[in-house]
């Protein structure tokens, strides 16, 4: 794996959350779809904006597999702000669920009270994505921002290419590009949508920075093996990104497998028990 220079990643205080919203007894305020935008003007990246006036809206097209940002004003969750010996002992995290599935947590960076924070995420493959937020601290404080348990739901555009999905739960499926008779066709490029939760073991840090990676390996018709890294580091966070494979005209098969490793020697494979994931190409 490559060693990269990274910024610090905030560790979220231990807590539990479910994709249904707010537990009884937690505090929350109402949200509206209007309000003052806090996104950067002129950006072309998709943004999900949650402003300090309890407004929320999307900016730019939410293309699956693209790099997007949650833009969140932390004044929406002001209650949990404990410190220990003058050091911040609280955290805020976003939770993202795709089509009602298990949520992925995105911790916010430290030292952001009252600020509009940009948190990088991959725009997922699916029909819609639901977001909600939680603040916690070491005193046991817990505060939610989830639209009163309804969560904040945004639609996702359909992919323009065929996709091979490797989902959490060890399922694999193909979706064909719009108008295509088959998902894997020679002479086309396909997206590889790989869920990092399939390989969770190697997550070491070095100096509080992520020091791990997930790599995709590709072999066409039993030939030479190529590889590409699927993990993208931005501001100290490791973000999953899709792989892209161009299938040569006349290709018959494609084999895929994946590796998770870190700088301390941890190593984990997802390769269908060494047989690799092999698909016919049309």
matplotlib code that plots the C-alpha trace (Angstrom):
import matplotlib.pyplot as plt

x = [0.0, 1.0, 2.0, 0.3, 0.5, -2.8, -4.6, -6.0, -9.2, -11.6, -12.7, -16.4, -17.4, -18.9, -22.7, -25.4, -27.8, -30.4, -31.8, -35.1, -34.3, -34.4, -34.6, -37.2, -35.9, -33.3, -33.4, -33.9, -35.3, -37.4, -35.9, -37.1, -36.1, -35.4, -32.6, -29.3, -26.9, -23.5, -21.9, -19.0, -20.1, -19.2, -18.4, -19.4, -19.2, -22.5, -23.2, -25.8, -26.2, -27.6, -27.5, -27.7, -31.4, -32.5, -32.7, -31.4, -31.0, -28.8, -26.4, -25.3, -26.1, -25.7, -24.0, -23.2, -19.6, -18.7, -17.0, -19.5, -19.6, -21.9, -21.9, -23.1, -23.5, -22.6, -24.7, -27.7, -26.4, -25.1, -25.8, -23.0, -19.8, -18.0, -14.2, -11.7, -8.7, -9.4, -9.5, -12.6, -14.5, -17.4, -18.0, -20.5, -21.1, -23.3, -25.0, -25.8, -28.2, -28.8, -32.2, -33.0, -29.8, -27.3, -25.9, -22.2, -20.9, -18.9, -17.2, -16.7, -13.3, -12.6, -12.7, -15.7, -18.3, -20.4, -18.8, -20.0, -18.0, -17.4, -17.3, -16.3, -18.4, -18.9, -22.2, -23.5, -25.2, -28.9, -32.2, -32.0, -29.8, -31.0, -28.9, -29.1, -26.7, -25.7, -23.7, -22.3, -19.8, -18.0, -20.6, -23.2, -25.0, -26.7, -28.5, -30.0, -30.7, -32.9, -36.0, -37.9, -37.0, -37.9, -34.3, -33.2, -33.8, -32.1, -32.5, -29.5, -29.1, -29.0, -25.5, -24.6, -22.5, -22.9, -22.0, -20.6, -21.8, -20.0, -22.3, -22.1, -23.4, -21.4, -23.8, -22.7, -24.9, -24.7, -26.7, -26.6, -26.1, -29.3, -30.3, -27.7, -28.7, -26.0, -24.0, -20.6, -20.0, -16.6, -15.5, -17.2, -16.2, -17.8, -17.9, -16.9, -19.0, -17.2, -18.5, -15.5, -17.5, -16.7, -13.0, -13.1, -10.1, -7.1, -7.8, -4.5, -3.5, -0.1, 0.1, -3.7, -3.8, -5.3, -2.6, -4.6, -5.9, -8.2, -7.0, -8.8, -7.2, -8.4, -7.6, -9.1, -9.2, -6.6, -4.0, -1.9, -3.2, -3.7, -4.5, -5.9, -6.5, -10.2, -9.5, -9.2, -7.8, -9.2, -8.6, -7.7, -10.7, -10.5, -13.4, -14.4, -14.4, -15.5, -13.1, -13.3, -12.5, -12.4, -13.3, -11.5, -13.5, -13.7, -13.0, -14.6, -14.2, -13.2, -11.9, -11.9, -10.6, -9.7, -7.2, -7.2, -3.8, -2.0, 1.5, 1.7, 1.4, -2.4, -3.7, -7.2, -8.6, -11.9, -11.4, -14.3, -12.0, -9.2, -11.4, -11.8, -15.1, -15.3, -18.0, -18.7, -18.2, -20.5]
y = [0.0, 3.6, 5.7, 9.1, 12.3, 12.7, 15.0, 13.7, 11.7, 12.3, 9.2, 9.1, 8.5, 5.1, 5.1, 3.3, 4.5, 3.0, 4.1, 5.1, 8.2, 9.6, 7.6, 8.7, 11.3, 12.8, 16.4, 17.8, 20.8, 21.0, 21.5, 23.1, 22.9, 26.7, 28.7, 30.3, 28.1, 27.5, 25.7, 27.1, 29.1, 27.8, 24.2, 21.3, 18.6, 17.4, 18.9, 18.1, 21.4, 21.7, 25.3, 27.1, 28.1, 24.5, 24.5, 21.7, 21.2, 19.6, 21.3, 19.8, 16.4, 13.4, 11.0, 7.6, 7.0, 10.7, 12.5, 14.7, 16.7, 17.0, 20.7, 20.9, 23.9, 22.4, 25.0, 22.7, 20.3, 22.6, 20.7, 18.1, 20.0, 18.4, 18.8, 16.8, 18.8, 21.5, 19.0, 18.5, 15.4, 15.6, 14.5, 14.8, 12.2, 11.9, 8.6, 7.7, 4.9, 3.8, 2.5, 1.7, -0.4, -0.3, 3.1, 4.2, 6.7, 9.7, 11.4, 15.2, 16.8, 18.3, 22.0, 22.9, 24.4, 27.0, 26.3, 25.0, 21.8, 20.0, 16.2, 14.2, 11.2, 8.9, 9.4, 5.8, 3.6, 3.4, 5.2, 7.4, 8.2, 9.1, 11.2, 12.0, 13.3, 12.7, 14.6, 12.8, 13.6, 11.8, 12.9, 10.7, 13.6, 12.6, 14.9, 14.1, 15.9, 13.6, 15.5, 14.0, 10.5, 10.9, 11.5, 13.7, 11.9, 12.8, 11.1, 9.7, 9.7, 6.5, 5.4, 5.9, 2.7, -0.9, -1.7, -4.7, -4.4, -6.0, -5.2, -5.5, -8.9, -10.7, -10.3, -9.6, -8.4, -6.8, -3.9, -3.1, 0.3, 2.1, 0.5, -2.3, -6.0, -7.2, -5.7, -6.8, -6.1, -6.0, -2.5, -0.8, 0.5, -0.7, 0.6, -1.6, -0.6, -2.1, -1.8, -1.4, -3.1, -6.4, -6.0, -4.4, -5.7, -3.6, -0.1, 1.0, 4.6, 6.2, 9.4, 9.5, 9.3, 6.5, 4.0, 1.4, 0.8, -1.4, -2.5, -4.0, -6.6, -7.3, -10.1, -10.4, -13.8, -15.2, -12.6, -10.1, -8.8, -5.1, -3.3, 0.0, 1.5, 2.1, 4.1, 7.9, 10.0, 13.5, 15.6, 12.6, 10.5, 7.3, 7.5, 4.6, 5.3, 3.0, 1.2, 1.4, -1.4, -1.1, -4.5, -5.1, -6.0, -9.7, -10.4, -13.6, -13.3, -10.9, -11.9, -9.6, -9.8, -7.3, -6.8, -4.7, -4.0, -1.5, -0.4, -2.7, -5.9, -6.6, -8.3, -9.4, -10.7, -10.9, -13.4, -15.9, -18.2, -17.9, -18.7, -15.0, -13.4, -14.4, -13.0, -13.8, -10.9, -10.6]
z = [0.0, -0.4, 2.6, 2.4, 4.3, 6.1, 8.5, 11.8, 11.9, 14.7, 16.6, 17.3, 20.9, 21.3, 20.7, 18.9, 16.1, 13.9, 10.6, 12.0, 13.8, 17.3, 20.6, 23.1, 25.5, 23.1, 22.0, 18.6, 16.7, 13.6, 10.1, 7.0, 3.3, 3.2, 4.7, 4.0, 2.1, 3.5, 0.5, -1.4, -4.5, -7.9, -6.8, -9.1, -6.5, -5.1, -1.7, 1.0, 2.9, 6.4, 7.5, 10.8, 10.2, 10.1, 6.3, 4.2, 0.4, -2.2, -4.6, -8.0, -9.4, -7.1, -9.5, -7.9, -7.3, -7.3, -4.4, -2.5, 0.7, 3.6, 4.5, 8.1, 10.5, 13.9, 15.7, 14.8, 17.6, 20.4, 23.6, 23.9, 24.5, 27.4, 27.9, 29.8, 31.2, 28.7, 25.8, 23.6, 24.7, 22.3, 18.8, 16.0, 13.2, 10.2, 9.4, 5.8, 4.8, 1.2, 0.3, 3.9, 4.5, 7.4, 7.9, 7.5, 10.1, 9.0, 12.0, 11.9, 12.5, 15.9, 16.9, 14.7, 17.0, 15.3, 12.0, 8.7, 8.3, 5.0, 5.4, 2.3, 1.3, -1.7, -3.4, -3.2, -5.8, -5.1, -5.4, -2.4, 0.6, 4.1, 6.5, 10.2, 12.8, 16.4, 18.9, 21.9, 24.7, 27.5, 30.1, 28.3, 26.6, 23.3, 20.8, 17.4, 14.2, 12.1, 11.0, 14.0, 13.1, 9.4, 8.4, 5.5, 2.2, -1.1, -4.4, -6.3, -10.1, -12.0, -13.1, -16.8, -16.9, -15.9, -12.3, -10.5, -6.8, -4.0, -1.1, 2.7, 3.7, 1.0, -1.8, -5.4, -8.3, -11.7, -13.1, -16.8, -18.2, -19.5, -22.8, -22.6, -23.1, -20.7, -17.8, -19.0, -22.7, -24.4, -25.5, -22.6, -19.2, -16.0, -12.4, -9.5, -6.4, -3.5, 0.1, 2.5, 5.3, 3.6, 4.7, 8.2, 10.0, 8.9, 10.1, 11.7, 12.2, 12.3, 14.2, 14.4, 10.6, 8.5, 7.5, 5.6, 2.1, 0.0, -3.4, -6.3, -8.5, -12.1, -14.5, -18.0, -19.7, -17.3, -18.5, -16.6, -13.3, -12.8, -9.5, -8.3, -4.9, -4.0, -0.8, -1.1, 1.7, 2.2, 5.3, 7.4, 6.4, 4.3, 1.7, -0.5, -4.3, -7.1, -9.4, -13.2, -15.6, -19.4, -21.0, -24.2, -27.3, -27.6, -23.9, -22.5, -18.7, -15.9, -12.5, -9.5, -5.9, -3.2, -0.4, 2.8, 4.3, 6.5, 7.4, 10.4, 8.4, 8.8, 5.7, 4.7, 1.4, -0.3, -3.1, -2.9, -0.8, -3.4, -6.4, -7.2, -8.5, -12.2, -14.5, -18.2, -20.7, -23.7]

ax = plt.figure().add_subplot(projection="3d")
ax.plot(x, y, z, "-o")
ax.set_aspect("equal")
plt.show()
